[in-house]
Amino acid sequence: MATQERPKLFNFECLKGFFMTHPSMKQDPAYALSTHADLGLIPQSYGTAIGSGEDSQLSPWQCFANHVERLNRNAKEGELYKVLYVGRHGQGFHNVMEAKVGTPAWESHWALLDGDGDAIWADSELTNQGKREATDNAKVWRRLIEQENMPWPALYCSPLQRCLETARLSFEDLAASKGKIYQPMVKENLRERMGRHTCDRRSSRTWIREHYPSYLIEPGFTEKDELFEADRRETDEEHVLRTRIAMDELFEHEASYFVSITMHSMASRMLMRVIGQEEYRMSPGSTTAFFVKATRI
């Protein structure tokens, strides 16, 4: 089922000069991002004299957070600034099978099946390697939160199993140790490209509630997956549309200036397209960051 068009709420701009740049798919089709220790943040003075003022004794992340807050405090009416931490899920069984048989065979045959008798990849779970990638991601977040005093982000997540589990392994223990309530918001429009591939067919609302009881599920989330079509793959235009709707809703309703989104390979590239960032690939379990300005239409 195609997403219904809605009036745009915001124009988005990915602001440059705050995070490291990465080779786009046009520049280097083989490049896939791995997580940088500081998520690629570029230390700078943000218009204040280095070594002076309120930011002089702060970490680069604290200085940047102060800058984000100042921009929002002084923004013109209708302008918003948010930092988006976009994480790709760890390796899933579908990734393993595609690598094993090759993309042409995967697309034409294996992706249409629930599994091969040895592994199940319908709404794919994480492999052991995928779980390790997620726990490695947790170590990066712990260092940034505890040592660099990065602000705790609001948590958002795709409803597919591999993202639900990646988010849990990345944030749940850290939230408990910092006295934070672990309640990621599950949003339908953050899911991967829909249709044909069973790995992208989600489980029921009841299943998600039973297996991830602390997660918040957005209003209107249906019991069964009513969007998946077994005989048709979602187009780029349709995927961009629902990603734009997700970003409109996030900027309209989320109060935090810092937001973590656990999603997928193709979904992350559609998000880049929506915010005006040249698209690049992300390795399984990796996280990247964008500083986004939204202007209400």
N, C-alpha and C positions, 0 to 999 in steps of 0.2 A: 504494500500500500504506500503510495507516494505521500510525502509530507505536504500538507496544504500550505499554500503561500500565505504569508502574513505581512502586514505593513512593517517596514524596517523601523526600528526604534533609534538606532545609533549608526553613525559612521565610525569605523575603527581605523586606527593608525598604530603600527608597531614602531615605537620610538627607537632610533638608532643611537649607538655610542654608549650604551649602558652595559650591554653584554657582548661577549665575543661573537664574531660572525663565524658562520660555518659554510662550507662549500654547498651550493645548491645542487639539486639533481641535474640541472642543465650543465653546471660547471664540472661536476664529478659524480656521474651516476652510481659509482661504486661506493661512495662515501656513506657511512652510517655513524651518527653521533654516539659517542660514549659519554657518560656523565663526567663533567669537570668537577674538581674538588669544591669550587665555590659557585658552581652552576654557571661559570663563565662571567661572573660579575667583574667589571672593570673598575678598580678603585679610582676615585677622583674626588675633587673638592666641592663639586656641585655649586660653583659660583662663589664659594667662601674662601678666604685665605687659608692655605694649608697650614696646619699647626695652630690655628686660632679659633676662637668661638666655641659654641656648644658642642661641635662635633670633633674637637681636637683629640680627645682621649677615647674615641669610640672606634669599634671595628668597622671595616668597610661596609658590612651589611647593616650595621646600625646607622651609619652615615646615609646609606642609600634609603633605608626605611624612613629616616627623618625627611629626606628630600621628597619622597613619595607623599608623605603626610603634608608637607608644606605645599606641594603642588595642588593637592586636593583642597586644602584649607583656603588657598588663594585662587582657586579655579573660577573661571567665568561660569555664569549660569549655563547648565546643560553640559558641562565638561566633567569627565571623570577619568581618573588614572588608576589602573590596577596592574599588579605584577602577577602574571600567570606562570605557574610552574607546571609544565606539561610532561607527564610521565607515561612512557609506554610500558605495558604489562611485560612480565617476564616470559620466557619461552613457554609456549603451549604445545600440546601434542599435535595440533594442526601444523605448526611451524616445522616440527620434526618430519612429519609426513611429506610436506611439500618439498623440503630439502632432499628427502630420500628419493622421491619419484620424479622430481623436476616440475617446474611450473606448468608446462603444457598439459602433462598428464594429470596434475592436480586440478587444474581448472576444468578440464573436460570430463573427468571421471571421479577421482577420489574425493574432491571437495563436496560432491553431491551426496556422499554416503555418510552415515553416522560414525563409521569406524571400519577397521579391516580385520576384526577378530582378535587382534592383539591389543590395540589401543582404540579408545573412543575419543573422537575430536568434536562431536556435536556439543556446542557451547563449551568449548575446550577448557579443560583444567590446565594448571601449570604442571610442567614436568619438574623433576627434582632440580634440574639446572635452572628452570624458571623461578623456583622457590629461592634458590641461592642468589639469583640476580636481584630478587626483591629484598632479601635480607641484606645484601650488599648496599642496596639503595637506602635501607634504613640506617646504615652506618653513616652515610653521607648526611642524611637529615639530622641525625643525632649530633654530629659535630657542628653543623651549621646552627642548630637551635641552642645547643649547650655552650659551645665555645665562641661562636661568632654572634650570638644573640640575635639571630634572624627572627623576625616576628612569626608567631605560630600562624600557619595558613588555614583558611577555610578549606574543607576537603570535599571534592566532588569526584564522582566515579561513574564510569560506564556500568550498565547492569549485567554485562557478561561475566561469567565465573572467573576468568583469568584476571580481570581487572579488580573484581571484588576481593580476590585473594591477594593480589599484588598490593593493593591499598592496605589491607589488614597487616601484611608482613612488613610493610614500610612504616606504618604510623601507629598501630595499636599499642605496642609496648612503650613507644616513646611518649604517646599521649598520657598513658597511665603514670609514667615516671615524672611527667611535668604537671600532673594534676589537671590535665585537660580532658574534656569529655570527647570520647571518640565516636563521632556521629557523621560519617561521610554522607553526602546527599547523592542519591542514585538518580541519574537523569537519563531518560530514554534516548535523547538526541545526542548523547556522547558516545553511543555505541558505534561499532565498526560498520563499514559498508555493508548494506543489507541485501539479502536475497541469494538464492541458490546454494551458497556455501553453508553447510550445516554448522560449522564452527561459529557462525555469526547469527545463529538462531538462539534467542535467549531462553532461559528457564522461566518458570512461572513466578508470579509475584509471591505466592505462598512459599515456594522453594527459597527464594531470596530471603524472605522474612524469617524462615525457620533456620537457615544456615548462617545468616548475618543479622542477628536480631538487633544489634546496635545501630544499624544503618538506617538513615531516613530515606524514605521513598517518596519521590515528588508526587503531588496531587495529579490525578488522571492517569496514573500508571496502571495499565490493564493487567488482569490476572494472567491471561495468555498472551503470547507474542502475536499481536494482530498486524504487525508491520512486515514480518518476514514473508516473502513470496518465493516458493520453491522453484519457480520457472522463470524468474526475472531478476537480474542484478540491478541494483540501484545505480543511477547515472551519477557522473561527477556533479552535474547541476543540482540534482536532488539532494546529494550528500552535502554540498555546500549550503544549500538552503536550510536544512535542518541544523547544521552547525551554526549558521548565523542566528537562527532562532535561539539556540542554546546560549550563545554569547549575549544576545539581547536580554534574555531572561536573567542571566548571571549578573550583568551590569545593572539591570533594573532593580534586582531584589537582594543581591548579596552586599552586606554592609562592609565586609572586610576589604581592605585594599590588596590583600595577599591571598591568592587562591591556588590550590593544588588541584590538578585535574588528572586522574588516572584513566588513560584511554588506550588507543590503538595506533598502529603504524599509519594506515591510510587516514584514519580519523584525525590524527595529529597534523597531517599534511593539509587536510581540508580546513582545519582551524588556522593554520598558517596562511592559507589563501584568504580566509575571511578577514584576518587582521592586517593583511598586506605584507606579510613576511614571505620572502622567497622560500619555496619548499625544499626541505632536505629530509633525508631518511634518519630514523632513530633506531639504534640497536635495541634488542629486547632488554627490558629492565632499566633503560636509560631515562634521564630527566633533563629537560632544557628549560630555559626561562625567557619570557618576553615581557617587556614593559609596554603597556598598551594604553593609548589615549582613546577615549570614546567621546564623541560629540553627539548630543541628542539632535535628532532630525526635527 
